[in-house]
Amino acid sequence: MSNRGWLVAGLLLAMSAHAAAEDASCQTISFAEIGWTDTTVITSVARFLLERLNYQTEIQRLSVPDTFKQLAAGELDVLMGNWMPSQKAELDQYRASVDIIRANLEGARYTLAVPRYTYEAGIKTVTDLAARKAEFDSVIFGVKNSSGSARIARMVADNAYGLGQFTLDEKSEAVMIATVKNQMLLKKPVVFLAWEPHPMNTALDFEYLGGADRYFGANFGSSTVYTVANASLRRRCPNVGRLLENLAFTVAMENALMDQVLNQNINPRRAARDWLKGHPEVVSGWMKDVTTRAGAPGLAVIENDLKR
């Protein structure tokens, strides 16, 4: 056999050995979809890359508590939106069966907010709300099935900061933001759950409220977002694990992706591909030591796909 023949044979053998090293369950990787656009867009990035590497992916639409339950039971592979410390209770409940792969975003925040005109009228912390509850119709707007709304519900139940007479009105993310936007157009006071990254931070003029540290954490709910997985994923699917270990994002990147999805009506997969195409240096770092499912170098496959 010629040197070239030996090289090809060796490559095929290596690829075969790599494929055999991953469990058959790795053919399809399941991700949680928890209804938050920031998690949707970064999950779309991960799914785009995995599918080009010849994996299949699927989405399971779940609440945050059910997501952790499914991860622990091995019925779900990955959640890319573990906001900490706001999801600490959910994570702690299943910690022995959940693998924290890495922090994928630093500099996030998550707490209550009001329009700037309301802030300037004296509502600057959560302790200012109770005395002026009538101005807000005693309502706080939140997002359905979110850990943030669960924290607001506990604040109300505990009568924390005098909020016991408020009612939590939970809506989908899009409907909540539309409701807040309408109230702001009318210059009405409104208090709502807000977070960053999200294009609301540039589209709406509002301020985060201080003082809710006991429920949301210090520094306006300053948060780190983690990628977490079923405890067996990295053992069963080491190549998938390497990709997830490499994936980290920035607030600016997520804001840009979410703006395309929410305000420009671009499909999350298309937004992910367009962003990756414009940032080859990021793709190169993310694909370090990552291969296709068969074991071929992954970077070349992704680069070729993005040239189309």
C-alpha positions as CSV (number, residue, x, y, z in Angstrom):
1,M,0.0,0.0,0.0
2,S,1.3,3.5,-0.8
3,N,2.0,6.1,1.8
4,R,-1.2,7.9,0.7
5,G,-3.1,4.7,1.1
6,W,-1.8,4.1,4.6
7,L,-2.7,7.7,5.5
8,V,-6.3,7.3,4.3
9,A,-6.6,4.0,6.0
10,G,-5.3,5.4,9.2
11,L,-7.7,8.3,9.1
12,L,-10.7,6.1,8.5
13,L,-9.6,3.9,11.4
14,A,-9.3,6.9,13.7
15,M,-12.7,8.2,12.6
16,S,-14.3,4.8,13.2
17,A,-12.7,4.5,16.6
18,H,-13.9,8.0,17.5
19,A,-17.5,7.2,16.5
20,A,-17.4,4.0,18.5
21,A,-16.2,5.9,21.6
22,E,-19.5,7.7,21.8
23,D,-22.6,6.0,23.0
24,A,-25.4,5.4,20.5
25,S,-27.6,7.8,22.6
26,C,-25.3,10.7,21.4
27,Q,-26.8,10.6,17.9
28,T,-29.6,12.9,19.1
29,I,-28.9,15.6,21.7
30,S,-31.9,17.1,23.5
31,F,-32.0,20.7,24.7
32,A,-34.4,22.5,27.0
33,E,-36.5,25.3,25.6
34,I,-37.6,27.3,28.7
35,G,-39.3,30.2,26.8
36,W,-36.6,32.8,27.2
37,T,-35.2,34.3,24.1
38,D,-31.6,34.6,25.4
39,T,-31.6,30.8,26.0
40,T,-33.3,30.2,22.7
41,V,-30.6,32.0,20.7
42,I,-27.6,30.4,22.3
43,T,-29.3,27.0,22.1
44,S,-29.8,27.7,18.4
45,V,-26.1,28.3,18.0
46,A,-25.2,25.0,19.7
47,R,-27.8,23.1,17.7
48,F,-26.6,24.6,14.4
49,L,-23.0,23.5,15.1
50,L,-23.9,20.0,16.3
51,E,-26.1,19.4,13.3
52,R,-23.3,20.4,10.9
53,L,-21.1,17.9,12.8
54,N,-23.7,15.2,11.9
55,Y,-25.5,15.0,15.2
56,Q,-29.3,15.3,15.5
57,T,-30.8,17.7,18.0
58,E,-34.3,18.1,19.5
59,I,-36.0,20.6,21.7
60,Q,-38.1,19.9,24.8
61,R,-40.3,22.8,25.9
62,L,-40.3,22.8,29.7
63,S,-40.6,25.0,32.8
64,V,-37.4,25.5,34.8
65,P,-38.4,23.1,37.6
66,D,-39.3,20.4,35.0
67,T,-36.1,21.0,33.1
68,F,-34.0,20.1,36.1
69,K,-36.2,17.1,36.9
70,Q,-35.7,15.8,33.3
71,L,-32.0,16.5,33.4
72,A,-31.6,14.5,36.6
73,A,-33.7,11.7,35.2
74,G,-31.6,11.4,32.1
75,E,-34.6,12.3,29.9
76,L,-33.0,15.6,28.8
77,D,-29.4,16.3,27.9
78,V,-28.6,20.0,28.1
79,L,-29.9,23.4,29.5
80,M,-27.9,26.4,28.4
81,G,-29.8,28.9,30.5
82,N,-29.0,28.0,34.2
83,W,-29.2,31.6,35.6
84,M,-27.4,31.7,39.0
85,P,-28.0,32.5,41.7
86,S,-31.7,32.9,40.8
87,Q,-32.0,29.1,39.9
88,K,-30.0,27.9,42.9
89,A,-32.9,26.2,44.6
90,E,-33.8,24.2,41.4
91,L,-30.1,23.3,40.8
92,D,-29.5,22.3,44.5
93,Q,-32.5,20.0,44.4
94,Y,-30.9,17.8,41.7
95,R,-27.2,18.7,42.1
96,A,-26.0,15.1,42.4
97,S,-27.5,14.2,39.0
98,V,-26.6,17.4,37.1
99,D,-23.2,18.3,35.6
100,I,-22.3,22.0,35.6
101,I,-20.3,22.2,32.3
102,R,-19.2,25.9,32.3
103,A,-20.3,29.5,32.8
104,N,-21.4,30.6,29.3
105,L,-22.2,34.2,30.1
106,E,-20.9,36.7,32.7
107,G,-22.4,40.1,33.5
108,A,-26.1,39.2,33.3
109,R,-28.6,40.8,35.7
110,Y,-32.2,39.9,36.7
111,T,-34.6,41.8,38.9
112,L,-37.5,44.2,39.0
113,A,-37.5,47.4,37.0
114,V,-39.6,50.5,36.4
115,P,-39.7,53.1,33.6
116,R,-37.2,55.9,34.0
117,Y,-39.9,58.5,34.6
118,T,-41.2,56.3,37.5
119,Y,-37.7,55.9,38.8
120,E,-37.2,59.7,38.7
121,A,-40.5,60.1,40.5
122,G,-39.0,58.4,43.5
123,I,-39.4,54.6,43.0
124,K,-35.8,53.6,43.2
125,T,-35.8,50.5,45.3
126,V,-38.4,47.7,45.9
127,T,-39.0,49.2,49.3
128,D,-40.5,52.3,47.6
129,L,-43.3,50.3,45.9
130,A,-45.7,49.4,48.8
131,A,-46.5,53.0,49.8
132,R,-47.5,53.8,46.2
133,K,-49.2,50.5,45.3
134,A,-52.3,52.2,43.9
135,E,-50.2,53.9,41.2
136,F,-49.3,50.4,39.9
137,D,-52.8,48.9,40.5
138,S,-51.0,46.6,42.9
139,V,-49.7,44.6,40.0
140,I,-46.2,43.3,39.2
141,F,-45.7,41.8,35.7
142,G,-43.6,38.7,35.3
143,V,-42.9,35.9,32.8
144,K,-44.7,32.6,32.9
145,N,-42.8,29.6,34.3
146,S,-39.7,31.6,35.0
147,S,-37.6,31.4,38.1
148,G,-37.8,35.2,38.3
149,S,-41.6,35.1,38.6
150,A,-41.3,32.4,41.2
151,R,-39.1,34.8,43.3
152,I,-41.7,37.6,42.9
153,A,-44.4,35.2,44.0
154,R,-42.3,34.4,47.1
155,M,-41.8,38.1,47.8
156,V,-45.6,38.6,47.7
157,A,-46.3,35.6,49.8
158,D,-43.7,36.6,52.4
159,N,-45.0,40.2,52.3
160,A,-41.3,41.1,51.7
161,Y,-40.7,44.9,51.4
162,G,-44.5,45.4,52.1
163,L,-45.5,43.7,48.8
164,G,-48.0,41.4,50.3
165,Q,-51.0,43.3,48.7
166,F,-49.5,43.1,45.2
167,T,-50.6,40.5,42.6
168,L,-48.2,38.8,40.2
169,D,-49.5,38.9,36.6
170,E,-47.5,36.3,34.6
171,K,-47.5,36.5,30.8
172,S,-45.3,35.2,28.0
173,E,-42.1,37.1,27.5
174,A,-43.3,38.8,24.3
175,V,-46.7,39.7,25.8
176,M,-45.2,41.1,29.0
177,I,-42.8,43.3,27.1
178,A,-45.6,44.5,24.8
179,T,-47.7,45.3,28.0
180,V,-44.9,47.3,29.5
181,K,-44.2,49.1,26.3
182,N,-47.9,50.1,26.1
183,Q,-47.9,51.4,29.7
184,M,-44.7,53.4,28.9
185,L,-46.3,55.0,25.9
186,L,-49.1,56.2,28.2
187,K,-46.5,57.3,30.7
188,K,-48.1,55.1,33.4
189,P,-46.2,53.6,36.3
190,V,-45.5,49.9,35.8
191,V,-43.2,47.5,37.6
192,F,-42.0,44.4,35.8
193,L,-39.4,41.6,35.7
194,A,-36.4,42.7,33.6
195,W,-33.1,41.1,32.7
196,E,-30.0,41.5,30.6
197,P,-29.0,40.4,28.0
198,H,-32.1,41.3,26.2
199,P,-32.8,44.0,23.6
200,M,-35.4,45.6,26.0
201,N,-32.3,47.2,27.5
202,T,-31.8,49.4,24.4
203,A,-35.4,49.5,23.2
204,L,-37.0,50.6,26.4
205,D,-36.0,53.4,28.8
206,F,-36.1,51.9,32.3
207,E,-34.1,51.5,35.5
208,Y,-33.5,48.4,37.6
209,L,-34.7,48.6,41.2
210,G,-32.3,48.0,44.0
211,G,-33.0,46.4,47.3
212,A,-34.3,42.9,46.3
213,D,-31.0,41.2,47.2
214,R,-32.6,38.6,49.4
215,Y,-34.6,37.2,46.5
216,F,-32.6,38.1,43.4
217,G,-29.0,38.5,44.7
218,A,-26.8,41.5,45.1
219,N,-26.0,44.2,42.5
220,F,-29.4,44.2,40.8
221,G,-29.5,40.4,40.6
222,S,-26.1,40.2,39.0
223,S,-26.0,36.8,37.5
224,T,-23.8,34.2,35.8
225,V,-25.4,31.9,33.2
226,Y,-24.2,28.3,33.1
227,T,-24.5,25.4,30.7
228,V,-25.6,22.3,32.6
229,A,-26.2,18.8,31.5
230,N,-27.3,15.4,32.6
231,A,-24.5,14.0,34.8
232,S,-23.6,11.2,32.3
233,L,-23.5,13.4,29.1
234,R,-19.7,14.1,29.0
235,R,-18.9,10.5,29.7
236,R,-21.3,9.2,27.0
237,C,-20.7,11.9,24.5
238,P,-17.2,13.4,25.0
239,N,-17.1,15.2,21.7
240,V,-20.4,16.9,22.4
241,G,-19.1,17.7,25.9
242,R,-16.0,19.4,24.4
243,L,-18.1,21.7,22.2
244,L,-20.3,22.7,25.2
245,E,-17.1,23.3,27.2
246,N,-16.0,25.7,24.5
247,L,-19.2,27.7,24.1
248,A,-19.1,31.1,25.8
249,F,-21.0,34.2,24.9
250,T,-21.1,38.0,25.6
251,V,-23.9,40.3,26.5
252,A,-23.4,42.2,23.2
253,M,-23.6,39.1,21.1
254,E,-26.7,37.8,22.8
255,N,-28.4,41.3,22.5
256,A,-27.6,41.3,18.8
257,L,-29.0,37.8,18.2
258,M,-32.1,38.5,20.3
259,D,-32.7,41.8,18.4
260,Q,-32.8,39.8,15.1
261,V,-35.2,37.3,16.5
262,L,-37.5,39.6,18.4
263,N,-37.5,42.8,16.4
264,Q,-36.6,41.6,12.9
265,N,-38.5,38.4,12.9
266,I,-35.5,36.3,11.8
267,N,-35.6,32.6,12.6
268,P,-33.2,31.8,15.5
269,R,-31.3,29.2,13.4
270,R,-30.8,31.8,10.6
271,A,-29.7,34.5,13.1
272,A,-27.2,32.0,14.6
273,R,-25.7,31.1,11.2
274,D,-25.5,34.8,10.1
275,W,-23.7,35.7,13.3
276,L,-21.3,32.8,13.0
277,K,-20.5,33.7,9.4
278,G,-19.5,37.2,10.5
279,H,-17.3,36.0,13.4
280,P,-14.9,33.3,12.1
281,E,-12.4,34.0,14.9
282,V,-15.1,33.0,17.5
283,V,-16.0,29.9,15.5
284,S,-12.3,28.8,15.5
285,G,-12.1,29.0,19.3
286,W,-15.4,27.2,19.8
287,M,-14.3,24.3,17.5
288,K,-11.0,23.6,19.3
289,D,-10.6,19.8,19.6
290,V,-14.1,19.2,18.3
291,T,-14.8,16.8,15.5
292,T,-17.7,15.6,13.5
293,R,-19.6,12.6,14.9
294,A,-17.4,10.4,12.7
295,G,-14.2,11.9,14.0
296,A,-13.2,14.3,11.1
297,P,-11.9,17.8,12.1
298,G,-14.9,19.9,12.9
299,L,-13.6,23.4,12.1
300,A,-13.2,22.6,8.4
301,V,-16.7,21.3,8.2
302,I,-18.2,24.4,9.9
303,E,-16.1,26.8,7.8
304,N,-17.2,25.1,4.6
305,D,-20.8,25.2,5.5
306,L,-20.6,28.9,6.4
307,K,-19.1,29.7,3.0
308,R,-22.3,28.6,1.2
